[in-house]
Amino acid sequence: MQAETNVIDFQPGGYISSKQLCERYGNLSKRTLLYWRETKGFPLPCFTGKMALYSKADVIAWEQQNFQVQQVG
């Protein structure tokens, strides 16, 4: 699978919201994130109230396994 990701300050450590992930993947729908969790092993979020937060380290590891990453520069 090849996908372009928007470059956000995405250093490992900390968490990223569903909204930020959707923007990172080119304005993907939140439903697609759910689909990826169900079918492609996308990391599970932790919830604070109603907000889903994803571990950046888990997302980076998943991307490395599932996307062909293109080096910039």
N, C-alpha and C positions, 0 to 999 in steps of 0.2 A: 504494500500500500504506500502510496506517495501522497504527501500532503504538505502544503505550505503553512507554516505557522507564523503569526505576527510576532515580531520581536517585542516582547514586554520585558521589563526587568524580571527575568525568570531565573534567578540564581537558586540553586537548591537551598532548602531550608524554608520553613514557614508554610503558609497555606495560600491557596488561590480559590476564588469564588467560582461558581458555575458561570456567572455572567462573564468574568474575565476569561475563563476557558473557552466559552463560545466565541468571544472576540478573537482569542488567540488562533482559533481554527477557522477564521474567515466568516464570522457571524453564523456559526452553527446553531441549531436549535438545542434547547435543553433536552428535548425529547431524544435527539440523536445521542447526547451524552448518556442518557438512560439506556438506549439501545446498545451502545458500545459496552456499557457495564454488563448488560445481560448476555451479549453475544461475543464480545471481543476481549473480555477480561480487563476492561478499563477499571482503574482503581475505585474503590468505594469511598464515598465522602464521609466525613464526620459532620454532624449537625449541631449548630448552635441556634437553638430556637428553630426557626424555619429555614435558616440559611445553610446550604450545603457548602462545606469547605473541603478542598482536596489537598492532600499533601503534595507539595511541589516535587519532592524527591520521588514519590511514587509515580507522578505524572511523567516526569523526565525518564524514569526507568521504563515505563510503558511505551513512551514515544520511541525510545531507542530500540525496543523490540519490535515495534510495529510500523514505523515510518522509515523511509529512506531519507536520512538527514542530508541536506545539501549545505556545504560550507559556504559562508558568505565572505567575500573579500579575497 
